[in-house]
Amino acid sequence: MTAELVDMPVGYFLRESVQLGAKFRRSGAEVEIGGFANLPKTLQAALQRKMPYLVDLLGNGEDHGPITLLRALGISAARVETRQAARSAIRHIIKASTQHSGPLGFDIETSPKPEYAKERPWAKFNKDGAFSDGQPSPKKYRDPAGVDPHRADIATVQIYAGGSTCFVFLGEARDLLLRSHWLRRQWLVAHNLTFEIKFLMGVGYRLPAHRKARGRVDCSEQASLLLTGIGYGGERRSLEYAANALLGIAVPKALQTSYWGARVLSPGQIAYAAIDAVIARRLWLYASRQLAAYGLLEAYELQHAAIIPVADMERRGLKLDTAAHSALVAEWSRDLASARRSYLELTGNPPPKTDEEVRSWVSGVLSPEELMAWKRTKEGGLCVDVNELGKLAHIPAARPVLDIRAKERLLTNFGANLTTKVSPATGRIHCSFWILGAKTGRFSSRDPNLQNLPSTKAPKFRECIVAEPGSLLVRADYGQIEIRVAAHRSQDSELTRQLAVGIDIHAANAARRLGVPIDQVPAIARKKAKSVAFGVLYAQSAEGLASTAFSQFGVHMSVEEAQNEIDDHRRTYPELHLYLHDHQTACRNRGYVLTASGRVIRPNWDWERLTRQDCANWPIQGDAADLMLAALRRVYWAFRKARIHGGLIATVHDELLAEVLEDDVSLTMEIMEFEMQNAFEIHFPGAPADKLIDINFGPTWSAAAKEKRKEASHVDGL
């Protein structure tokens, strides 16, 4: 190569290479060049000499942030790659842990397996060889396989024991660490521990069973959420948010979606990996002290104890009968087309589709007074989200449009796109279950959101969730749990009496209102009574009850009729209504809601005011959430002890769903009923528990809600 070529800027070589069909992308500390072999030898040599410049150029300065932050924290990242280096690093960690109390900060980075990896994008260059401003968006090209324990591998493991060094284990050093008994005996803390546990389970990690070992895993995310709240859409779950809110540290996250499967990771990637372990430990040290100071340790332990069961549940996933689902989607589509035609025939106009069309329609439905009080968007337009539109359900003219919108949501959430959630590795759907997914402590789920299962609008959907051949689904549900919690909190004598003798509360109220025997109550009348009972627990107005009765239960009720139902309920259960009133006053006076476990729910977490509905329902939902967390833990470990072949695969509201071999169904039902009953009696001592658990089994989720428990005695002979 001539001296003149050596002195040419890197842009010259990029321009020449790109014109000859070469492609470039960052791969850790190196640059991968597509079509390199087809370039002239002189150009190949020039690119190799300019490699450090190429790495900096394609890195776009992303390494700088993590390296700078780690240096500011007074910590260095030690790259550990050999077995000998791993043993030396573990000795240093042991020494540091004796000098610094607390858990070991723990974190992993993962990379998709080659057979499941999505094609990584190539960098874009202008014609003059300059780096283009229009680079591929990391979010757009994020590979979902990279965070799936069935389609990805652990690339790095980071451990920080305090002091000035965080160790990042790679290659054979990583493998030795993950297989070591030493790791299982440690006290670890990670942020979003569920993620780490799912991957660790894949390499055989289990906490030691014997008591002498002190192995424990904690979660800085769950601890932080109890202090900060979950935020809108769970935005406060991230380590980035928690570090900034609680520690005042801004964590750069640009390298989060970088290529962790690179042959050689960049210094910035190593620093980034180390930061996550360092911050997890520092967050825990701060948050754990705050939990103790504010009496939140019981709430944390309930959430913490559910992490391993949830991780196992997410790994197992659910089986979708794609043929049955496809037929159901076709049926939904026909129903939607029919509803649209009916609306057109009735009104002469097509139903509103876009948000602007819906706003125009709402303006025509509401009275001037209602229009003035309607919730607005930031831009001043009428709010047309699902919750707001539901308030129109008491208006007969609005119901056809609401019905069409509900069918559209059904197809959006559980239609043809649901099959894209089926893992190519397992053939099953693996939801993410968020512990403390709602501010009350309730679970939420994603991909798909099982908490929004269309049980009322589309009861056939559960027929599409099936057991594998040779297995059955077992479903256990707490019956009328919100009613039971409300009775326990209010000590309402009539409500407690009815629960104690095993009366179906909703059927009894419907029978009383209709003046008929309880066994002659029509199904729609029971639904109406149920909507009233839940409306009261949410402290709904007559307008609110009329809306939710239609949107959630399919019951038509005028505002006047809704008010009469509320008044009758107040006369029947006066102590419950007095409790709701007094509790609202107490909550507003102190400015927050408190659950039985000590969980504090503050409205200012989301810049909201404390409403009457919040004061009434949050503590009831919070207590029910604590019960489900405890039941989940007890059932999971009882399954492990009994060596059940299978396990829990979902939790929805007050329901647990398990998939087990046919021979284990009877024992599974015994365990679930016993452990769920015990959890209730511990959390609500003295509360009526007659007919508490509804437990059934079947080949589909739907059938598991219909089969009679007496048939379980025959299942061993199947």
N, C-alpha and C positions, 0 to 999 in steps of 0.2 A: 504494500500500500504506500502511495507517495505521501510525502510530508504535507502536500497541499490538502489531500483528502483527510488526513488525520486531524487537521486543524479546522475542518468544516464543522459548522454547528449541527447539533443532533437533528434539527428540523430538516436539514438537507437529506439526511439518510432516511428519515421517516417518509419524506415526500417521494424519494426514489423507490423505496420499498412498497409503499401503498400503491403507487402507480403500476408496480409489477405484480400486484395481487396479494401482498403480504397483509396479515392482520395482527393486531397487538392487544394483549390484555394482561392486567396485573395478576400475578399468582404468588401471593405472599411477598417474599423478598426478591422475587425474580419477575421477569416479564416473559410471558409465553408468546412466541411468534408463529402464527399460522402461515404455512407456505414458505418457511425459512429455507428448506432444502432446495427450493426452486430459484432462490436469489443467486446472483453472481457471487463468487467466492470473495471478491473484494468487499462487496456490500455486507456479506455475512461477517467478515472480520471486523468491519467498521461498527456494526451493530453490537457485536460482542464487547468491543472496547468501550462503547458508549452505554453499556448496560446500566451502570449506576445512574446516569442521567435519565434513561428511560424509566427506571423504577421510580425516581422522584417525580417525573412528569406524569406517569399514569397513576401514581399514588395521590396526586392532587393535594399534597400536604396533609393527608389524613393521619399519618403517623405522628405528626407533631403534637396534637392535642393529648393523647394518652401518655406519651413520653414526658411531656411537660408537667402534667398533673402528677404522675407518679414521682417525679423528681421533687415537686412542691410538697408532696406528702412525706418526703424524707425516706423513700423506700426504693429499693432496686429490685428488678425482676431477674431471677436466676433461671436460665434455661437448663432443664435437666433432661438428657436424652439417652443415657446408657444405664444399664442395670447397676453398675458400680456407682455412677453418679446419683442414682435414685436412693441407694442405701446411705450414701453420705448425706443427701438432702434430708432423709427421714431422721438421721441422727441430729442434724441441725434443728429440725422442727421440734424434736423431743426436748432438746436443750432450751429452745426459745419458749416452749410452752410451760416449762418450769419457772421461767422468769416473768412470764406475762399470763395472768390468770384469764380464764374465759375459754370459749370454744375456738376451734380452728376455723378460720374463714375458708370456705370451700366453694369452688365453682368449676364448671366444665364448659368447653366450647365443642360444638358438634359439626359434623360435615356429612352431606348425603353420600350414601353408598353409590358407587359408579353406575350400577344398573338402574338406579332410581333418580339419578341427578338430572336436573334440567340443564340444557345448554347454557353455559355462561355467556353473557354478551361480550362482544369485542368493542374496544375503544373506537371512538370516532375521531377522524382528523379532517381538517380542511384541505383544500387542494394544494395549499402551500406547505403542507406538513405540520401546520400548527395544531395544537390540541383543541378540538372543537368544544364550544360551550354547551352544545346539546348532547351531553353524555347520557347513556342509559340510566334511568332512575333505579337506585338500589331497591326501592319498595316495589317497583313494577317487576323487577327480575328476581325478587326474593324467592328462593326455592323452598316450598313448604316441606319438601322431603328432609331438609336439613334440621328440622326440629321434631321430626317424627322418629321415635325410638325404634320403630320397625323398619325404617328406611334410611337411617343414619347411624354413624358410629361416633364414639367419643374421640375427639381430636386432641384435646388437651385437658389436663386436670391441674387446677391451681390450689395451693394450700398456703395460708398465711397464719402464723401463730403469734403475731405481734413482733415488734422489733423492726429491723431495717431491711429485711429480705422476704420477698414472696417467691415461692418456688413454682415454676411452671413445668409440669411433667409432659413429655412427648414421647412417641415411639415406644421402644421397649421399656423405657423408664415408666411411662404411663401404664403399660400393661402389667408390669411388676407391682406397681402401687395398687391398681384396681383388684388384683388377685390376693393381695396381702391380708392376713388376719389383723395386722396392725391397724389398717384403715377402719376395719369394722369395730374396733374397740375404742375409736376416738369420739370425742364430742365435737361434732361439726355443725356449722351454721352456714346456710346458703340463702340467697334471695330467690323466691319462687322455687322452694325446695321440691315441690311436686315434679317439676321438670327434671331436676337432677336424679330424683329417686326412680323415675321411669327408665332412665338410661342405665342407672346402676343395677336395677333389677335385671336388665338385659345381659349384664355380665356376671350375674350370680351374686350380687351384693345382698346380704341380709344382715340385720342387726343380730348380735349374739344373743342366744336365748338364756344363757345362764346369768345369774344376778351379779356374779363377781366382776364381770366385764362392765365397763362404764359406757359402752357405746350409746350414743344419743345423737339425734339430728334435730336441729332447730331451724326456724324459718324467719329471717329478718323481714320478709314481706308481710307475713301475717301479723307480726308484732307491730310493724309500722302502720298497717292499715287500721289497727285499733286506736291509733293516735291521730291519724290524719283523715280518716274516712276514705271511702273507695273512690270518690269523685265521679264525674259523669262518664258512664260507659267503662268504669274501671280504670280511668286514666292515672290514678294514683298508685297503681299496683307496681309500677316499674321501679327498678333500682335508681334510675336517673331522677325520678320525682322524689323518692324518699330521701336520697342523699342530699338533694338541694333543700328540701323542706326541713329536715331534721338535723343535718350536719352542716348546711351551708356550702356544700361542695357541688360544683357543676361538673358532671361526668360526661365527657365526649362519647357519643355513641355511633359515630360514622362507621367505625370498623366492625360493628355488630354483625352486619351482613356481608363482611368480606369473606374471601375464600379460605376457610379453615382447613381444607384438604390439601393445601399447597405443600410442595416438597420441602420448602424452607419458609417458615413464617417470618414476617418482617419484624423488626424491633418494635414497631408500633403495635402490631398484633400481640406480641408478647406482653407489652406494657398494658394494653387494654385488658387482656385476660387476667393479669395480676390485679388490676384495679378492682375488678368485680369481686374477687375474694377478699381484698382489703376492706372495701366498703361494706360488704356483707357483715364482716366481723365488727367493724366500728358501729354500724347501724344497730346490731344486736346489743352491744355493750350499752349504747345510749337508750334504746327502746326498752330493754328489759328492766332497767332502773325506773323508767317512767311507768311501765306497766305495774310494777310493785307499788309505786307511789300513789297511783290512781286506782288501785284495787281492781286491775284488769287481768290479773294472772289467771283467774279461773276461766275467763272468756278465752284467753290465749290458749290455755291447755286443751280446751274443747276443740278449738280449731286445729291446733298442732297435732292432736291425736288422730285427726281425720286424714292427715296428709298421706300416709302410707296406704291406707285403704283406697283413697281417691286415685293415687298413682296406679295401683293395681287395677282399679276399675277402668281407668282410661286405657290402659294397655290391652285389656280384654276386648273392649268394644262390643258393638251390637251387630247382629246379622240382619241385613235387609234382604227380604224376598223381592228381588228386582222385577220379576214377572208380575207379582201381585201389585207392586207399587206402580208399575207402568199402567196396568189396567185401571187402578184407582185414579191416577193422574188424568187419564183419558175421560173418566167419569166426571171428575171435577171440571175439566175443560168444557164438557158438554153442559154441565150445570151453569157455568159462568156465561156461556153463549146464550143459553135459554133465559137467564136473568137479564142480560142486556137486551134481548129481543122484547121481553115483557115490558121493560122500562120504556123502550121506544114506542111500543104499541100503546102504552098507557099515557104517555106524555107527548108523544109526537116528536120528541127530541132524543138524541143519543145521550147516554149517561156521561157525566163529566169524567174525564180521564186525567188531565194534567192538574197540577196543584192550582194553577190559575183558574181553570174551569171549575174546580171544586170550591175555590173561594167565591167565585161568582154565584155558584149554586147555594152556598151557605148564606150569602147575603140575601138571597131571595126567600130562604126558609125562615130566617130569624126575624123576630119583631125588632123595631128600632131600639127598644130598651135592651133586648138580649144582644143585639149587635154592638151596642156601646160597651157591654160588660164582657164581650168575648176576648179571649186571650189573643195577644198580638205577637208577631215575630219581631226580631230586632229591627227589621226594615219597616215595621209598622203595618204589615199585611196581616190578614186573618190567619191564625194558626190552624193548620189542617192535619195535624198528626192524629194518630189512631185514638189517643186518649181524649183529645178535644172533640173529635167528630162523634165519639161515643156518647157525648152529652146530648146529642140530638135524637137519641133512640126513642125518647118518649113522644116524639112528633111522628104521627103515622106517615105523613108524606115523605119523611126522611128515610124511612126504613128500607125501601128498595135500593137506594144508593148505598146505604151502609152494608146491606147484604152483598151487593156487588163488590164493594171494597174489601169485605171480609174474604170473599172467594178469591179475589186477586191476591191478597196477602197469603192465602193458603197455598196457592200455586207458586208464589215467589219463595216462600219459606220451606215448603215440603213437596214441591213439584218435581219436575224432571231434573232440576239442578242437584237434587239430593243425591243422585247416583254418583256425582263427581266427588262426593265425600267418602265414597267407598275406597278403602286403601287397596292399592294394587298388590301390596305385600301380604295382606291378611284376608282380603275379601270382606272386611267388616268396617263399620263406621266407628271411628274413635273420637268421641266428643271430648271437649275440654270442660271439666267441671271446676268452677271457681268457688273455692271455700271463701266465705264472706263475699259472695258475689253481689249481694244487696246489703245496704247499710244495716238492716235488721239482723244480719248474720245468715240469711238464707243463701242457698246455693244459686248460682246461675250457670248456664252452660252455653257453649259456642260450637259452631260447625258440626251439627246444627244445634239450635237452642231447644233442647228437650223440654225446658220449662214452659215453652209456648206450644206444646203438643196440642193439636186441634181436637181435643176430646169431645167438645160439644158440637162444633161445626162439622167435624169429620171423624166420627167415632170409628170408622173402618180403618183409619191409618194404623192403629196398633196391630191390626192383622198382618201388616207388612214386616213387623219385627218378629223374627222367628228364632227358634233354637237350632243348633247344628244337629245333624242326624245322630241319634243315640242319646241326645240330651233333651231336657225340658226347661222351661222358664218357670221360676217360682216368684210370685209377686206378693209382697206383704205391705199393707197400708194401715196407717193409724186412722181409725175411724173418728170423724168429727173432732179432729184434734184442736182446731181453733176454738170450737165450742167448749171443749174440756178445759183448755187453758183459761178461757174467759171465766168459766165457772169456778175454777180454782182461785183465780185472782180476786174475783168479786165476792166469792162465797154466797152467791145467789142460791137461796134455799130451794126454790122450785126447779131451777136448772140442775142443781146438784142431785135432787131427788130423782128427776127423770133419767139422768145418766146412771145413777146407782142401780136402778131397776132395769136398765138396758133398753129404755124406750128410744125409738128412732125419733129424735127431736123434731126433724123437719116434717116427717109424716104425722106426728102428733099435733103439731101446730096447724098443719093443713086440715086434718080431721076436725079439729076444734072450730076452725073458721068455716068449714063446710057443713058441720053438724052431721058427720057420717062416721061410722066405725073406722078405725085406723087401717084395717085391712082392705077398705074399699076406696082409699084415697087414690085418685088418678095420678099418673106419673108427672103430668104437667103441674098439678097442684103442689106436689112435693117440691118440684123445682122452684116454684114460686116462693114457697115457704123458706127454702134454702137461700134463695136470693135475698130475702128479707133478713134472715139471720146474719148473713155475711155483710149486708148493707149496714146493719146496726153496729157490727164490730168495726166497721170502717167509718162509723159516725157519719154516714152519708145523709144528705138532704133528700127530700122527696124526689127532686129532679135527678139527683145522682143515682138513687135506687132505681128509678124508672129506666135510666140509661143502661146501667150494668145488668139489670134483669134481662134486658133484650140482648145486649152485646155478649154477655158471658153465659147466660142460661137459656136464651131463646124464648124468654117469657115477655109477653106484651102487657104493659102496665101503665096506666095513666098516672100523672103526677098526683092527682087527688087520691087515686087508689093506693099509690105508694105511701102517701101520708097516713092514710087510714091503717095500713099494715104496720107502719112504724109505731103509731099510737097504740095499737093492739098489743104489739110486742112489748111496749113499755109497761102496759098494765099487767102483762103476764109475768114479766121478769123485772120488777121494780128495782131490786138490789143491784142487778147488772147495770142498769141505766144510771143509777146513782153512782156506782163505782166509776163508770166512764166519765161522768161529769166531774167528780172529785179528782180523778186522776189527771184529767185535762188541766184543771186548775193548778195541781201540784207541779206538773211538768212545765207549764208556762211560767210559774213562779221561779223555778230553778233554771229554766232555759234549756233543758235537755231531757231526753227520755232515758230511762234506766231499765235494763232487763234483769231477770233473776240472777244471771251469772255475773252481773256487774258491768256488762257491756254498756258503754255510754254512746248514745246516738245524738249528735249535735246537728241542728238544722243549718248552722252557719258553715258546715263543711261544704255545702253546695249552694251557699248564698240564698238559702230559703228561710222563710219564717216558719215557726212551729205552729202548725195548723191543728184544728180540732181532730181531723182525721189522723194525723201523725200520732197525737197523744193517745188516741184510742187504739190504733192498730199496731203501731211499732212494737210495744212491749209484748203483745200477744204473738206477733210474728217472730219476735226475738226469742221468746221462750220456746216456741215450737222449733225454731232453728237450732237452738241448743240441744233440744231433745234428739233431733235427727242426727246431729254430729255425734252425740253419745251412742245412739243406736247403731250408727254406721261402724263405729270403732268396735263395739262389742260383738256385732255379728261377724265382722271381718276376722277378728282374732279367734272367735269360736269356730269358724270354718277351718282356720288353719290348724287349730288344736285337734279337731275331729277328722282332719285329712279329707275334707270334702273335695271331690273331683270337680272343680269348677269354682265359681265365685261370683261376687257382685259385679254387675255390668252397668247399672244406672241407678240414680236417685232422682226422683221427680217429686217436688213438693214434699208430701209426707209418706212417700212410697219408696220401697227398696225393691230392686229387681235383680234376681240372680239367675244364672244359667249353670246347671249342674247335670251330671250324668243321671240317667233314669233311675239307676239303683240307689242314688243318694237323695232322691227327692223327699222321702219321708223324714229322714234325719235333718235335711236342710230346713224343712218346714218347722220341725220341732225347735231347732236352734233359733231360727228367726223369730218365732213367736215368743220363745222364752226370753231371749236377750232384749227384744224390743219392749216386752212387758216390764222387765226389770229396769230398763232405762227410764221408762215412764214413772214407775213407782219411786225411783230414787230422786228424780227431778220434781215430782209433784206428790210428795208424801201425803197419804190420806185421801187423795183424789179418787173418785169412782173410776174403776178400770174394767167394768163389765163390757163385753163385746168390743174390746179396745182394738184388737188386731184382726183385720180382714186378710186372710192368707189363702192363696189358691195357686194352682199350677196349670200348665198347659203347653202345647207346642208353639203357640204364638203369645205375644203380649196380651192380645185381646182375649184369647181363650183362658189365659191365666187369671183373668178377672171374672171369669164365668164359671169355671169348673168348681164343683163342690169339694170341700176339703175331705169329705168322707172317702172320696175316690182315691185319695193318696195311699190308702192301705193296699190298693191293688197295683200300685205302680212298680213295686219290686218284681212283679211277675211279668212285666211287659217284655 
